[in-house]
Amino acid sequence: KAGVTQTPRYLIKTRGQQVTLSCSPISGHRSVSWYQQTPGQGLQFLFEYFSETQRNKGNFPGRFSGRQFSNSRSEMNVSTLELGDSALYLCASSPQEETQYFGPGTRLLVL
Amino acid sequence: GIQVEQSPPDLILQEGANSTLRCNFSDSVNNLQWFHQNPWGQLINLFYIPSGTKQNGRLSATTVATERYSLLYISSSQTTDSGVYFCAVVGDSWGKLQFGAGTQVVVTP
C-alpha cells in the first residue's frame, strides 16, 4: 500500500495570507490527524477527523481549520498567517483506534 | 491532558554501544507509540506498544502500563540510528497523540 502523502512539501507565504495543506491517507484508513511541529513547542495535536467528522481538536486558534472528504482525504487551512505559524505540519492516518502512520510533512515558512 | 516526559533529552553514543530511552506518562493510556524522526522530518513508526514487550531487530521496547512508563532499547547502535526518538500516547481521546519532547541521539563512528 502507498503511504500517507502530503502536498505541497514546501511552502513560503507572507503574513496575512492563507494556506491550504492536503493529506491523502493510506487506503482504507478512515482517521486522519494533523500535528504542528516547531522547535519551541515540539509536536502538538491540531485536530482529528474520522468519517468526515471532527472528533478531537487541540488548543489552536480558530484560524486553524480542517475538513475531511468522503474518500478520507483531508485538508487543513490556516487563515491570516502569522510568523509563528512557520512549522512542519504532519498528517497521520489510522485504520481505527490504533497505530498512526505519518506522512512526510509540509514545511511552511511565513515571511 | 496527559503529561509525557522523556529522558535523557540528549544521548551521545559510540557505534556498537547499547542504550535505553525512557518515557514516563502521567495517566493511563490506550495507545503508546515510539517513533524515530529522520533528518527530513518524517516520523517513522518503531513500535505500537500500549503494554508488554516487543522486539524488532536491534530495537526492543517494553511498556509497564501499571507503572506508567515505557523503555526503548537500542542495541549495537549504528550511525543510522542517529535522530530524535519520540514517545507518544493516547488517553481517552482516540486519534490524539500526546508527544514527549523527544530524545536526541547521536551515534558517532
HADDOCK unambig.tbl for C-alpha pairs under 7 A between the chains (distance, minus, plus):
assign (segid A and resid 33 and name CA) (segid B and resid 95 and name CA) 6.44 0.50 0.50
assign (segid A and resid 42 and name CA) (segid B and resid 101 and name CA) 6.23 0.50 0.50
assign (segid A and resid 43 and name CA) (segid B and resid 99 and name CA) 6.17 0.50 0.50
assign (segid A and resid 45 and name CA) (segid B and resid 96 and name CA) 6.42 0.50 0.50
assign (segid A and resid 45 and name CA) (segid B and resid 97 and name CA) 6.77 0.50 0.50
assign (segid A and resid 48 and name CA) (segid B and resid 95 and name CA) 6.01 0.50 0.50
assign (segid A and resid 48 and name CA) (segid B and resid 96 and name CA) 6.89 0.50 0.50
assign (segid A and resid 56 and name CA) (segid B and resid 93 and name CA) 6.93 0.50 0.50
assign (segid A and resid 97 and name CA) (segid B and resid 94 and name CA) 5.89 0.50 0.50
assign (segid A and resid 97 and name CA) (segid B and resid 95 and name CA) 6.62 0.50 0.50
assign (segid A and resid 98 and name CA) (segid B and resid 31 and name CA) 6.83 0.50 0.50
assign (segid A and resid 99 and name CA) (segid B and resid 48 and name CA) 6.10 0.50 0.50
assign (segid A and resid 101 and name CA) (segid B and resid 45 and name CA) 6.91 0.50 0.50
assign (segid A and resid 102 and name CA) (segid B and resid 43 and name CA) 6.00 0.50 0.50
assign (segid A and resid 103 and name CA) (segid B and resid 42 and name CA) 6.67 0.50 0.50
assign (segid A and resid 104 and name CA) (segid B and resid 41 and name CA) 6.74 0.50 0.50
assign (segid A and resid 104 and name CA) (segid B and resid 42 and name CA) 4.74 0.50 0.50
assign (segid A and resid 105 and name CA) (segid B and resid 42 and name CA) 6.70 0.50 0.50
